[in-house]
Amino acid sequence: MQRAAGGRVSIDGEIVGEFTGPGLVVLVGVTHTDTVLAAAALANKIYDMRLFSHDHAKEVGVELSDDASRELSAADLNLPVLVISQFTLYAETKKGRRPTWDQAAPGPVAEPLVDAVVLTLRERGVEVATGRFGADMQVSLVNDGPVTITVEVDG
């Protein structure tokens, strides 16, 4: 997950998902033991994680009281999210120079779980942009901070 000042995903030169301004770019990797419950928990944890400041609130026109928490979540600010499936997060690189992806779940297992992340966010009213599962995508973003966090949840 990256706190971003904007993000975009293109396929064959066509923009298929994007947002401008503050938000989150979430690269989702799925392994064999992941479940729908874990996907929903991940979506909620990401959206509720306090990574934003009062300056971000001002940028999106959210007025806060003086006693409001210094750290704010994407949920607090109703920020957009760009979700991209990313099986390469499970690359094994301990041996040799060629990564293997044995720990990544196969497409028929992984795709519904990435979809569950997106669905959970959308059920919360989040503006969610996505790439296309299995496609060769070009992802660009402006990492704000930089802030990049690996988020894991139990099964």
C-alpha positions as CSV (number, residue, x, y, z in Angstrom):
1,M,0.0,0.0,0.0
2,Q,1.3,3.4,-0.9
3,R,0.0,6.8,0.2
4,A,-0.2,8.7,-3.1
5,A,-0.9,12.1,-4.5
6,G,-2.4,10.4,-7.6
7,G,-2.3,7.1,-9.4
8,R,-3.1,5.6,-12.8
9,V,-3.1,2.2,-14.5
10,S,-3.0,1.8,-18.2
11,I,-3.3,-1.3,-20.5
12,D,-2.1,-1.0,-24.1
13,G,-2.0,2.8,-23.8
14,E,-5.6,3.1,-22.5
15,I,-6.1,4.4,-19.0
16,V,-8.4,2.0,-17.2
17,G,-8.3,3.4,-13.7
18,E,-7.0,6.5,-12.0
19,F,-7.4,9.1,-9.3
20,T,-6.0,12.5,-8.6
21,G,-5.2,14.1,-5.3
22,P,-4.5,12.2,-2.2
23,G,-5.5,8.5,-2.0
24,L,-4.1,5.0,-1.8
25,V,-2.5,2.7,-4.4
26,V,-2.9,-0.8,-3.2
27,L,-1.0,-3.7,-4.8
28,V,-2.7,-6.9,-3.8
29,G,-0.9,-10.2,-3.7
30,V,-2.7,-13.5,-2.9
31,T,-1.2,-16.7,-1.6
32,H,-2.7,-20.2,-1.3
33,T,-4.0,-19.8,2.2
34,D,-5.8,-16.5,1.8
35,T,-9.6,-16.4,2.2
36,V,-12.5,-14.1,1.4
37,L,-12.6,-13.1,5.1
38,A,-8.9,-12.2,4.9
39,A,-9.5,-10.1,1.8
40,A,-12.3,-8.2,3.5
41,A,-10.2,-7.7,6.6
42,L,-7.3,-6.4,4.5
43,A,-9.5,-3.9,2.7
44,N,-10.9,-2.6,5.9
45,K,-7.5,-2.4,7.6
46,I,-6.0,-0.5,4.7
47,Y,-8.8,2.0,4.5
48,D,-8.8,2.6,8.2
49,M,-5.0,2.9,8.6
50,R,-4.0,6.4,9.8
51,L,-1.6,7.6,7.2
52,F,-2.9,11.1,6.3
53,S,-2.4,14.5,8.0
54,H,-4.5,17.7,8.5
55,D,-2.8,19.1,5.4
56,H,-4.3,16.2,3.4
57,A,-7.7,17.1,4.9
58,K,-7.3,20.7,3.8
59,E,-6.3,19.6,0.3
60,V,-9.6,17.7,-0.1
61,G,-11.7,20.3,1.6
62,V,-12.4,18.5,4.9
63,E,-12.7,20.8,7.9
64,L,-11.5,19.4,11.2
65,S,-12.0,20.6,14.7
66,D,-8.9,21.6,16.6
67,D,-9.1,18.5,18.8
68,A,-9.2,16.1,15.9
69,S,-6.6,13.4,15.7
70,R,-3.4,14.4,14.0
71,E,-3.3,11.2,12.0
72,L,-6.3,10.5,9.7
73,S,-7.3,7.5,7.7
74,A,-8.4,7.4,4.0
75,A,-11.9,6.6,5.5
76,D,-11.8,9.8,7.6
77,L,-11.2,11.8,4.4
78,N,-13.3,9.7,2.0
79,L,-10.3,9.2,-0.3
80,P,-10.1,7.1,-3.4
81,V,-8.2,3.9,-3.8
82,L,-6.5,2.3,-6.8
83,V,-6.4,-1.5,-6.5
84,I,-4.0,-3.5,-8.6
85,S,-3.5,-7.3,-8.6
86,Q,0.2,-8.1,-8.1
87,F,1.2,-11.8,-8.0
88,T,4.9,-10.8,-8.1
89,L,4.7,-9.7,-4.4
90,Y,5.1,-13.4,-3.6
91,A,8.3,-13.8,-5.6
92,E,10.8,-16.3,-4.1
93,T,14.3,-14.9,-4.6
94,K,16.5,-16.8,-2.1
95,K,18.1,-19.0,-4.7
96,G,19.6,-18.1,-8.0
97,R,18.8,-15.1,-10.2
98,R,15.4,-16.1,-11.5
99,P,12.4,-15.5,-9.2
100,T,9.7,-18.1,-8.7
101,W,6.1,-17.5,-7.8
102,D,5.2,-20.8,-6.1
103,Q,3.8,-18.9,-3.2
104,A,1.4,-16.9,-5.4
105,A,-2.1,-18.3,-5.7
106,P,-3.1,-19.3,-9.2
107,G,-5.5,-17.0,-11.1
108,P,-8.7,-18.9,-10.4
109,V,-8.0,-18.6,-6.7
110,A,-6.5,-15.1,-6.6
111,E,-8.9,-13.2,-8.9
112,P,-12.0,-13.7,-6.6
113,L,-9.9,-12.6,-3.6
114,V,-8.7,-9.4,-5.3
115,D,-12.3,-8.8,-6.3
116,A,-13.3,-9.3,-2.7
117,V,-10.9,-6.5,-1.6
118,V,-12.5,-4.2,-4.2
119,L,-16.1,-5.2,-3.3
120,T,-15.5,-4.6,0.4
121,L,-14.2,-1.1,-0.3
122,R,-17.1,-0.3,-2.7
123,E,-19.6,-1.5,-0.1
124,R,-18.1,1.1,2.2
125,G,-18.8,3.8,-0.5
126,V,-15.2,4.1,-1.5
127,E,-14.3,5.3,-5.0
128,V,-12.2,2.4,-6.3
129,A,-10.4,2.3,-9.5
130,T,-8.8,-1.0,-10.7
131,G,-6.6,-2.5,-13.3
132,R,-7.5,-5.8,-15.1
133,F,-6.6,-9.1,-13.5
134,G,-3.8,-10.9,-15.4
135,A,-3.2,-8.0,-17.9
136,D,0.1,-6.4,-18.6
137,M,-0.4,-3.1,-16.9
138,Q,1.5,0.1,-16.6
139,V,1.1,1.6,-13.1
140,S,2.2,5.1,-12.3
141,L,1.8,7.0,-9.1
142,V,3.2,9.9,-7.1
143,N,4.2,8.3,-3.8
144,D,3.5,10.9,-1.1
145,G,6.0,10.9,1.7
146,P,7.2,8.5,0.5
147,V,5.0,6.1,2.4
148,T,4.9,2.5,1.5
149,I,3.6,-0.1,3.9
150,T,3.3,-3.9,3.6
151,V,-0.1,-4.9,5.2
152,E,-0.9,-8.5,6.2
153,V,-3.9,-10.0,8.0
154,D,-4.5,-13.4,9.4
155,G,-6.4,-15.8,7.3
